[in-house]
Amino acid sequence: MAESMRGLHRSHRCTELSSANIGETVTVMGWVQKSRNKGGIIFVDLRDRSGLLQIIFEESDCGAEHFAKAEKLRSEFVIAVVGKVEARSGAVNENLATGDIEIRALEVRILSEAETPPFPIEENSKTKEELRLKYRYLDLRRPDLQRNLMMRSHVATLTREFLAKEGFLEIETPMLTKSTPEGARDYLVPSRVHPGNFYALPQSPQLFKQLLMVSGYDRYFQIVKCFRDEDLRADRQPEFTQIDMELSFVDVEDVLDVNERLLQKLFKEVKGIDISLPIQRMTWQEAMDRFGSDKPDTRFGMELKNVSDIVKGCGFSVFTGALENGGSVRGINAEGQGEMPRKKIDALVDYAKGFGAKGLAYIAIQADGTRKSSFAKFMTDEEMDALIAAMDGKNGDLLLFAADKNKVVYDVLGNLRLEIARNLDILDKNQYNFLWVTEFPLLEYSEEEGRYTAMHHPFTMPMEEDLDLLETDPGKVRAKAYDIVLNGTEIGGGSVRIFQNHVQEKMFEVLGFSKEDAYDRFGFLLNAFKYGVPPHAGLAYGLDRLVMLMAGEDSIRDVIAFPKVKDASCLMTDAPNVVDAKQLDELMIAIQSVEE
């Protein structure tokens, strides 16, 4: 039967005790990790969020009543123990923070009994994630997950401290907003008071933070929930958290400076890692040309090389056909992989097809200099020699080529270099390579919609020197936009905003919005801009992604307390779910069944 805490007060968490406390009488509370009855002496490992502490029960110390209670202890029982701190009687446990001490129990209270958990509460659990997420409240007792969430809390606290000292004000923005269908799908919330009308949950506080700059608050930040109804991946959730900020009277350099110093502080205080400043920068075009990605992982080489000029006159129609269609031929050199078995090369070809490739051309150079190639018969020896030289190929290397439209070639080779790096296990999670990617294209053309769409959002400022191109060649306009990338993951992004009406109107025109459309969607912002707008810029981090990388995890689910799974459902609460007909009636919503 559960006992009361009455009269007891916890004096320490488990690992707050050390050899400095030897001789003191203390009160500790937590969960039983393990209990071992050695006949006349019972050893209990007590666990709380700080770690483990060994408790020893002997009847001569605690009396028959408390010893009898100790004999009943099982995993996950919640107990309170009063006892004396002693030097550990057995061998010191170097793996424990409290490995040189133990508590000799004088009193124990069983505060709560527990059924046997459906899986062991242990680090690096091998239990299937679906079962762990169903019992997430148990999964969250695991020390590794607890460390992750404590790290997340630490990052948020340090961020608030840093930004407050930099003159930022923490201001909340609304969760119930207007839908502006330009970007990912909104989560919609029906209004009971306004039948047939809907709020949208914010994809970001973008418009409100710009309005705060119009309102004169100068520097704003918020650690805020955002929502996007999109397909999920390892680093995406339908609800996620941003470190969001906006600054007035600034340009690109000011935003990058304050954020570099923020990252430097976080990594020093949380990880003990020194980030040297300034962080490396690379334009979007250079990132695509060298790495095939706008979020390149620079921890390893295997960079793309453009060999279009080398193969333009060759006899291999796959290469020449791609060039005639306005594409390119590019390759990567997987150094030292020339002896890769054909089966593994075929697996890489299949992987490339998943990113739009019709196939992959390859040259495998054996250690003795002999070559195996999928296309050598279409080229002369001289052409092959020139191609290998252009790729810096040497004995033992594997050269892989893609030929298609630039977008496909970038996508294929950019992902292929990462897949090879994963297969070779050369990605060091303890290495942190930061990179600013700048000068993104302002616009991208949507074949589906038959118009240009904003690569970031419609309020991003073009590079001043490209403003004239908005009229003549919109696809070539570069944006004053910047992403911060860490180890191949975009952890944040932002831009300088348009603050001049004529530029904003031209932007909407290029995006295919009539003046009426623009005011219908964004009228409250455009009207505000008539009353004096400071130059302003901002940036937002994905807090979940940032902490995931700092914690060395592969999924953001491991740094979020109660995450969703791939279909955006919660296995623990069974959300989303049906609601009462009465609730739907109040909202004037009817559910229509759709036949398959």
N, C-alpha and C positions, 0 to 999 in steps of 0.2 A: 504494500500500500504506500502511495506517495506521501511524503512527509512535508511539513512546512519549513520555510526558511526562517521562521520567527526566531529572533534573537541572534541570527548569524549575519555577518556582513563580510563579503568577499574582500580580502586584504590585498590579493595580488592575482594577476593572470599567471598562467603556468610559467611562461618563460621570463616573467619579470623577476623571478627568483634566481639567485645565483649563490655561489659559495660565500659571498658577503653576508648572506642571510642565515648562515649556519648558526644554530642555537635558538633562532626565533620561532615562536609559535605563530602559525599563519592559517588563514582560511582560504581554500581554493575551491573552485566550482567548475564543472564541465561535464564532458561526455566520456564514458568508458570506451577507450579504444580497444583494450585487450585486458583480460583478467586471467591470471595463472595461479592456481592453487597448488602449492608445493607441499601440502601437508603440514599444518601448524604455522605456515607463513603464506600470505597471499600477496602477490605482486599485481598492481593495477597501473596501466598506462592511462593517465588522465589527459584529455585533449580539450583545448579551447582554441579560439582563433589564433592565438599566439604560438601554439605548438604543444609539445608533449612534456609530461612530468611524471616520474615514477613515484607511486605511493606504495608503502609497505604496511601491511596489517599483521600484527601479532597479538594474540589474545592477552598476553601479559601487559601490553601497552594500552590497548583500547577496551579491554573487558569482553566478557562473553557476548553481551547484547550486540555490540558494534561488530565484533568478529563474525557473528552469525549473519548480520546484514551483509558484510563483505563477501561471505560465501555465496550470496545470492546474485552478486553483480554479474551482468552480462553486457556484451557490446551494445553501446548506444544508450545505456542507462544514464540518466542525468543525476549527478551526485554532488554533495557538498562535503568537504573533508577538512577537519581541524587537525593539525598535526605540527610536529617539530621538524625543522629543516636540519638534515644531517649530511655529512659527506657520504657519498655512495659507498656502500659496504663491499660491493663487488667491483668488477672491472669498470673503469670509466668508459662511457659510450661516446666516442668522438663524434658520432653522427647527430647527436642531440645537443641543442643549446643548453639543456639542463643535465647533460650526461655525467656531470661530476657530483650531482647531489640527488637526494631523494627525500620524501616526506614520510616520517614515521607517524602513522595515523593514531590519533587519540579518540576521534569521534567521526562517524560517517552518517549522513542522512541521504536516503534515496528520495530525491525530489521528483523523479519521474521514471517509470519503467518503460521499456521499449520492446516491441516485437522484433524478431530477427529481420534485418533489412533485406530487401530483394537483391542486393548486391553488396560486396564489401566496400566499406568507406576507406579508400586507400588512394594514394597518389598514383598518377598515370594509370588510371583504371582501364582494364581491358573489356569492361562491360559495354555492350552495344549502346550507342548514343541514344537510340530511341527509348530504351528502358530507363536510362539515366535522366533523360529529359522528362519522362512521365513522372518520375519521383525527384524532380529537380531540387526540392528542399533537402533531400538526402545527399544528392550529388554535390550541392553547395557546401556540405560539411568537409569535402575533400580538401586537404591542406593546399594542394596546388591551385585549385579554384579560389580558395580563400585568399591566397597570396595575390592572385590576379585582380580580384575585386578590391583588395586593400591598395594595390598599386594604382588602380583606376582612381580610387578616392584621393590618393596622394597627388596624382597628376592634376586632378581637378582643383584641389586645394592650392597647389603651387601656382597653377595658371591664374586663379583668382587673385592670389597675392601679387604676382608679377604684374598683371594688367592693371590692378588698382594703383600700384606704385607708378605705373606709366601714364596715369591720368585717365584711365578708362572708367566709365560708369557702367555698373551692371543694371540693365533695364530689361524687364520682361515684355515680350510682344505676344499678341493673341494666338490662341490655338484654334479658334473658330474664325476662319477668314473666307475670302471670296475665291472661288475657283478661277484660275487663270491658265487655261489649257495650252500651255507653251512649255513643253518639257515632258517629264514622266507623268504617269496617271496620278490623279488626285484620289485620296480617300475622301469620300463624301459623307456628310452628316446631315440627315433630313431635319428640317425645322418644323416643330409642332405649331409654333405661333404664326409661321408664314407658310401655309400648306403649299406643297409643290416646289418650294425653294430649298436650296441646300447650302450649307457651309462646306468649306473644304478644310481639311487638316493641312497645316503648312508643310510644303516641301522644303522650305527654308524661310527664314524671316527677312528675305531680301528686300521687299518693298518697304517694310516697316523700318528696317535699319537705315535705309536711305532717307525715309521721312524724318527719322531722328536727327540725321545730319542737317536736313532742311530746318529742323526745329532748334538747331544751335547747340546740341549736346556734345559735339566736337569729337568725342571718342566713346564708343559704346562697345560692350561685349555681353555675351550671354552663353551659358552652357545649356543647350536647349534641345528638346526632342523635336525631330522632324519625321515626316511620313511620306513614303513613296510607294505606290501600288505597282511594283515592278517585279520581274522574275528575280529570284534570289540566287546568290552564289555564296562561297565561303566568306567573302568580305562584305556581304550585303544583308540587310534586314529591312522589313517593312517599316519598322520604327527604329530610328537610330539617333545618336546624340552628336550635335555639332558644338565645337568651340567657335562661336560666331563673333566677328568683330567688324567694325566700320570706323574709319578715321576721316576727319575733315582737314582741308588745307594741306593735302599730301599728294605725292606722286609715287610711282613704283618704288623708288629707292627707300622711301620712308617706311612703307609697308613691309618690304623685305627685311629691313634693318631690325624693326621691333620683333618680327617673328623669328629671325635668326637668333636673337638674344633669348627669346622665350624658349626655343628648342634647346639652346645651349644650357639653360638653367634646368629644364626638365631632365635632360639626359645626365647631367652632372649629379643632381640631387637624388634622382630615382635609380639610375644605373651606375653612377660613378664613372661615367664615360665623358671624356672631354671632346667636344665638337669644335674643330677649328673653324674660325670664321675668316672671311666670308665663305658661305656655302657655294660650291661650284654652280655655274649657270650654263644653260645650253638652250639655244633657240629650238622651237618646235621642229623646224625643218632639219636642223642638224640631228636632233634626236631620232627622227624618222629615218633619215639617210643612214645613220650609223647603227641604230638598234631596232629599227622597224616598229618603234613604239613611242607614244608620247609620255610614257611612264617607264623609262628604261631602267633595268637593273644593271648597275655599273660595277657590281662586285666581280664580274668576270668579263673576258674579252669576247671572242667569237662575233666580232662586229660585221655588219653587212658590207659588202663591196659591190659597187656598181660596175658590171663588166659589159654593159651594153655596147660601148664603143669597140671592145675587143671582139665581140661575136657578131657585129652587125652585117658582116659579109660572109658569114660561114654557111655551111650547107645544112645546118640543123634547123628545120622549118619551125620547130617549137620556139626556138629563140628568135628567129627572124620574123615570124608571124606576130609575136608579141610586140616587137619593135615597130612593125608596120601599123599595128593598131594603137600606137601611141603609148605603149607600156614600156617596161624595162626588164632587163635580165640582171639579177643580183644573186650573190652567193654568200655563204658563210663557210668558214674553215674550222671544222671540228678537229683541232690538232691532236695527233696521237691516236686517232680512231680509225685509221686506214684499214685495220684488220677486223673491223666490226662485221659480225656475221650477216649474211644476206637477209636472214629472217628479221634481224633488228633494223636493218635499213628499210625493209618493207614496212615494218611497224611505223617508222618515221614518215614514210610516204603516206600511209593511211592517216596518220596524225595530221599531216599537212593538208590532206584533202578535207579535213574537218574545218579548215579555215579558208576554204575556197579554191585551193590548188587543184588543177587537173592532174597533177603528178609532180614528181621531183626528179630533176636530173642530178646524177652524182658521178664523181670520180673518186675511187678508193685507191690511194697510192700505197702499195705494200712497202714493208720495211726494206725490201731489196730494190725498190724503185719501179717494179712492174705495176701496171695499172689495170684496174677493173672499172669499166664505165658503162653507163646505160645509153650513151649516145656517141661513143668514140667513132663508130663506123660512119657517122655522118660528117665527120670533120677530119681535116688533114692533120698529120703529126705536128706541123708547124702551128696550126690553130690551137691544138690541144696544149702544146708547150706554152704558147702565149697566154692562154686562159689560166693555166696552172701558175704561171709566173705572176699574173695579175692578182691571183688569190694568195700569193706568198706560200703556195703549196710546197711541201717537202715530203720526203719519204716518211711514211707512217701517218699521213693526214687523210681526212675524209672531207671532200669538198661537195657541198650541196647547193643546188641552184633552183631558183624559181623564176618563171617567165610569165608575165601577165600584166594587167593594169597595175599601176603603182600601188594602189590601195590594197590589192590582193597580195602583191609581192611583199609589201611591208608586213601585212598581217600574218602571212605564212611564215616568213623567216623570223619575224620578231617573236612569234610563239615557239617556233622550232628551236631557236637557240636556248630558250628557257627550258623546254622539254629535255633537250640534251643535257643541260646543266643539272637538272633534277635527276636524270638517269645516272649521271656520273657522280652525283652527290658532292658537287663543288660549291654549293650555296651555303655559306657560313652564316648562321643566325646570329652569331656574336659580332659580326661585322656590320657596321651601320653606315651605308653610303647615301648621303643626302644629295639632292639635286634640285635646283630650280629649273623648270622648263618654262620658257618665256616666248612671247611673240607668236601665240597661237593664231591660226586663221580665225578671223572674226565670224565668218559664215561657212556653212557647208550646204551643198545643194541636195535637196531631197527629191529623188526621182519619183517617190511615192506621192508627194504633195505637189510636185511640179514647181517648187519655189525654193528660195534660200531660207534656211533656218539658222538661228543663232547657235554657235558652237557652245557658248557659255549661257548667256541670257541676253535679252534685247537691250539691256542697259549698259553693256560693255563698251568702253571708249575705244574707237579705232586709234591706231598709231597716227599721230598728227601728220606725218609725211605721206600717209596712205589715204587721207581724207578724200582727195580728188578721185581716187579709184572707186569710191562708192557709186559714182555716176557711171563710170566707163567700164570697170572690170571688178565687180564686187567680190568675186571669188579670190582675188589676190590681196584683199585688205587684211592686214595683220591687226590683232587686238592687243590692247595694253592689258593682257591677261597673263597670269602666272600660276603654275601649279608647283607645290612642294612634293617631291617624290622621295620615298625611302625604300631602298632595296626592291625597286620595281613595283611598288604600290603607291598610288596617289593618296597621300594622307591629308591633303588640303589644296584648296584652290581659290582664286579670287581675281579681281581686276580693278582697274581704275574705272569709275562710272562716267557715263555721259551726264554732263550737267548743263549743257547748252541746248536750248529748245530746238534750234534749227538742225543740230546734229541728230537729236533724238527723233525728230520728225522724218529726217532722211533715212534713218535706220529703220523706222517702221515702214516707210515706203518700199525700201529694198526687200523687207520681209513680206511684202505683199499685203500689209494692213492698210486699209483706208483710214482716213483721219477719224471717221466715226467708229471703226473697229477698235482703233487704238484707244480712243476715249472710253469706249464701252468696257474694255478690259482693264485699262490702267488709268482711267480718268482721275482718280483721287491722287495719283502720283503726279500726273502731268499738270493738274491744276495747282498742286503744291509748288511745282517748279516755276510758276509764274511769280512767286513771291520771294525770290532771292535764294539761290542755291550755291553753297560753297563747293569748290572742287572736292571730291571725296572718293575714297577707295576702300576696299575691304578684302577680307579673306575668311574662309571657314575651314576648320579641320574636321575630319571624321574622328571623333574621340575614340570610338570603338576600334577603328583600324590602327590608330596610333598606339593605343595600349596593347593591342594584339601583337604588334611588332616588337614593342618594348618587352613584352612578356615571353617572346619567342614562340607564340602559338600560331597555328595554321588557320584557325577559324575565329571570327569575332564572337561566335557563340560562347567561346571559352572565357570571354572577358565581360559578358553581359549576364546579369543575374538571372533573368527569366526570358531567354530568347525564343524566337519562333523557328520552325523548321522550314524546309524548302517550299512547301505549299502555303507558307505564311500562317500556319496554324500553331496553336500552343498545345502540346501533348499533355501538359499537366492540367490545365483548366478546361481543355476541350473547346477552346475558342478558335474561330468564330462558331456560333451556334444559332439555332432558331430562337425566335422571341415570341412572346405571347401575341395572339391575334389582337388583343385589346391595345397593345403598344403600337402595332401597325395601323390599326384603325385611327388612333389618335393622330398619327402622322400622315393619314390618308395615303397609305402605301398598300398596294396589292401585290402579292407574290404570284407571278405568272409562271406556270410550269412550261418548260421547253422540251419538246419531243426530240429524242436523239435522231 
